[in-house]
Amino acid sequence: MTSLKPILSHIDNIPSTPGKFKPEKSPLHYLHHRLRLHTTLPRITLWTLVFLAFIFLFFFLSPPYTAAPRRGLRTTATYFGSGWENQVKASAKPRSRSGHTVLVTGAAGFVGSHASVALKHRGDGVVGLDNFNSYYEVSLKKARKSHLLDRAGVFIVDGDINDAVLLRKLFGIVHFTHVLHLAAQAGVRYAMVNPSSYIKSNVDGFVNLLEVSKSVNPQPAIVWASSSSVYGLNSKVPFSEKDRTDQPASLYAATKKAGEEIAHTYNHIYGLSITGLRFFTVYGPWGRPDMAYFFFTKDILKRRTISVFEGPDHATVSRDFTYIDDILKGCLSALDTAKKSTGSGGKKKGEAQFRIINLGNTSPVSVNKLVSILEKLLKVKAKKKVVLMPRNGDVPFTHANITLARKQLGYRPTTDLETGLQKFVKWYLDYYGGKKKGSW
Ligand SMILES: NC(=O)c1ccc[n+]([C@@H]2O[C@H](COP(=O)([O-])OP(=O)(O)OC[C@H]3O[C@@H](n4cnc5c(N)ncnc54)[C@H](O)[C@@H]3O)[C@@H](O)[C@H]2O)c1
């Protein structure tokens, strides 16, 4: 039992009123006090040890940083078990000698899971990497892993792009010809809630990936996801790669724009071949719950009122919705047409390819039209509330000029919004209805 005596004796010596001092104690009292102090020393040592152990655990078991909240702890050392390397190598092996070997970051994400499967199905070797953060339902990321990646034979490493030791280890055991970099903190509105997560994944993480990529020999070619959001407040339509992109409307957009500039630097100094793809509002099965088409579906089914944005002076808000399969064709073609990086040993040996290409549908649809398609597909009348679009990062419209994508990638989107949403709604009802009837 802990004795209260030492504490009480300490309290004893504190003046009851500030500025007042207790009368002097006798020498006998101090001898008695010192003896009591000796008996408390082992207890103090014990508590000191507990405190130091806590500090030790905190620093050594913490992940390198926290982006969007993570579940559980993982250190790099956890990965390198005996079977781990074999799983990575097996997953990375292309079916034929001409196949690519691709590291897909953000592989548990919406685009990343589809892209990994598409690459694997056509015979490329694929290793996925994702930190499974909880920006949105982790269960959805895990379901993509079990339903899409595991079934296709894609091994996914639960790790962070900021973990240089892990990246070097992966590049050490596999010669990746390409990196499809899709890991990012996405979403424009969340940037006002957790701004540092955007810097950590979209800037720090990207730099870390480029640092490791430029150092390996041979260097991989890199294809990565930028965003239509870089066009920000640009009002010239359709958005062309030549238009200005120096007026971002959100921190998300600013980090994607920063990514494009950083990519240019690594291309210029180290000879890395880099293609940045500006995706325009990607949607489809296994999509992202933070996107309007997804949460409108959920809210319409739950008979909840949805907020439909309009611009100033009742201007229509519209998006160039691009179906996932069209985006995948663009990504795969970008990988296939990517030229080899020219550097080695961290040194540039010649000019390397540098591209920035829009991937959109080039037929914008208003949010009202989106809602009416969903009403038809869900057979439910939406309860709507029209609200002025808040200044939280969204832009009033997006519209891609895809001339460059046509020329460089042979890109031709073929899915209109109604056809794409039909596939999304079918998946949504299967996934949420199938898990538990009525859990939409
Ligand atoms: N979906 C769209 O409409 C859209 C539009 C423009 C750009 N993009 C970009 O395309 C890419 C893919 O988007 P998405 O819609 O699939 O998003 P997503 O959030 O579903 O996928 C991103 C994945 O990256 C992972 N991730 C995030 N930070 C990480 C880190 N530090 N280390 C490892 N993994 C990390 C997340 O866990 C997530 O699974 C992103 O770069 C996004 O910014 C998407």
The ligand as an SDF file (V2000), in Angstrom:
LIG
                    3D

 44 48  0  0  0  0  0  0  0  0999 V2000
  -11.1870    9.7390  -57.2510 N   0  0  0  0  0  0  0  0  0  0  0  0
  -11.0960   10.9210  -57.8380 C   0  0  0  0  0  0  0  0  0  0  0  0
  -12.1010   11.4850  -58.2890 O   0  0  0  0  0  0  0  0  0  0  0  0
   -9.7740   11.6050  -57.9820 C   0  0  0  0  0  0  0  0  0  0  0  0
   -9.7260   12.8080  -58.6830 C   0  0  0  0  0  0  0  0  0  0  0  0
   -8.5030   13.4600  -58.8300 C   0  0  0  0  0  0  0  0  0  0  0  0
   -7.3540   12.8920  -58.3130 C   0  0  0  0  0  0  0  0  0  0  0  0
   -7.4340   11.7200  -57.6250 N   0  0  0  0  0  0  0  0  0  0  0  0
   -6.1960   11.1530  -57.1000 C   0  0  0  0  0  0  0  0  0  0  0  0
   -6.1260    9.7970  -57.4840 O   0  0  0  0  0  0  0  0  0  0  0  0
   -5.4750    9.0260  -56.4800 C   0  0  0  0  0  0  0  0  0  0  0  0
   -6.3650    7.8810  -56.0540 C   0  0  0  0  0  0  0  0  0  0  0  0
   -7.5700    8.4340  -55.5360 O   0  0  0  0  0  0  0  0  0  0  0  0
   -8.7250    7.5300  -54.9340 P   0  0  0  0  0  0  0  0  0  0  0  0
   -9.9970    8.1590  -55.3170 O   0  0  0  0  0  0  0  0  0  0  0  0
   -8.4740    6.1090  -55.2550 O   0  0  0  0  0  0  0  0  0  0  0  0
   -8.4930    7.8040  -53.3810 O   0  0  0  0  0  0  0  0  0  0  0  0
   -8.4510    6.7780  -52.1620 P   0  0  0  0  0  0  0  0  0  0  0  0
   -8.4400    7.6090  -50.9330 O   0  0  0  0  0  0  0  0  0  0  0  0
   -9.5330    5.7750  -52.3070 O   0  0  0  0  0  0  0  0  0  0  0  0
   -7.0610    6.0560  -52.3490 O   0  0  0  0  0  0  0  0  0  0  0  0
   -5.8510    6.5360  -51.8260 C   0  0  0  0  0  0  0  0  0  0  0  0
   -5.2270    5.4340  -50.9900 C   0  0  0  0  0  0  0  0  0  0  0  0
   -3.9500    5.8960  -50.5480 O   0  0  0  0  0  0  0  0  0  0  0  0
   -3.7470    5.4370  -49.2220 C   0  0  0  0  0  0  0  0  0  0  0  0
   -2.7930    6.3500  -48.5980 N   0  0  0  0  0  0  0  0  0  0  0  0
   -2.9830    7.6460  -48.2660 C   0  0  0  0  0  0  0  0  0  0  0  0
   -1.8730    8.1470  -47.7220 N   0  0  0  0  0  0  0  0  0  0  0  0
   -0.9470    7.1510  -47.7220 C   0  0  0  0  0  0  0  0  0  0  0  0
    0.4010    7.0460  -47.2880 C   0  0  0  0  0  0  0  0  0  0  0  0
    1.0060    8.0730  -46.7160 N   0  0  0  0  0  0  0  0  0  0  0  0
    1.0520    5.8860  -47.4430 N   0  0  0  0  0  0  0  0  0  0  0  0
    0.4180    4.8150  -48.0020 C   0  0  0  0  0  0  0  0  0  0  0  0
   -0.8590    4.8390  -48.4190 N   0  0  0  0  0  0  0  0  0  0  0  0
   -1.5260    6.0030  -48.2790 C   0  0  0  0  0  0  0  0  0  0  0  0
   -5.1230    5.4770  -48.5780 C   0  0  0  0  0  0  0  0  0  0  0  0
   -5.2350    4.5750  -47.5000 O   0  0  0  0  0  0  0  0  0  0  0  0
   -6.0290    5.0970  -49.7480 C   0  0  0  0  0  0  0  0  0  0  0  0
   -6.3480    3.7270  -49.7120 O   0  0  0  0  0  0  0  0  0  0  0  0
   -5.1450   10.0020  -55.3640 C   0  0  0  0  0  0  0  0  0  0  0  0
   -3.8350   10.4720  -55.5600 O   0  0  0  0  0  0  0  0  0  0  0  0
   -6.1290   11.1320  -55.5870 C   0  0  0  0  0  0  0  0  0  0  0  0
   -5.6490   12.3480  -55.0660 O   0  0  0  0  0  0  0  0  0  0  0  0
   -8.6170   11.0710  -57.4640 C   0  0  0  0  0  0  0  0  0  0  0  0
  1  2  1  0
  2  3  2  0
  2  4  1  0
  4  5  1  0
  4 44  2  0
  5  6  2  0
  6  7  1  0
  7  8  2  0
  8  9  1  0
  8 44  1  0
  9 10  1  0
  9 42  1  0
 10 11  1  0
 11 12  1  0
 11 40  1  0
 12 13  1  0
 13 14  1  0
 14 15  2  0
 14 16  1  0
 14 17  1  0
 17 18  1  0
 18 19  2  0
 18 20  1  0
 18 21  1  0
 21 22  1  0
 22 23  1  0
 23 24  1  0
 23 38  1  0
 24 25  1  0
 25 26  1  0
 25 36  1  0
 26 27  1  0
 26 35  1  0
 27 28  2  0
 28 29  1  0
 29 30  1  0
 29 35  2  0
 30 31  1  0
 30 32  2  0
 32 33  1  0
 33 34  2  0
 34 35  1  0
 36 37  1  0
 36 38  1  0
 38 39  1  0
 40 41  1  0
 40 42  1  0
 42 43  1  0
M  CHG  2   8   1  16  -1
M  END
$$$$
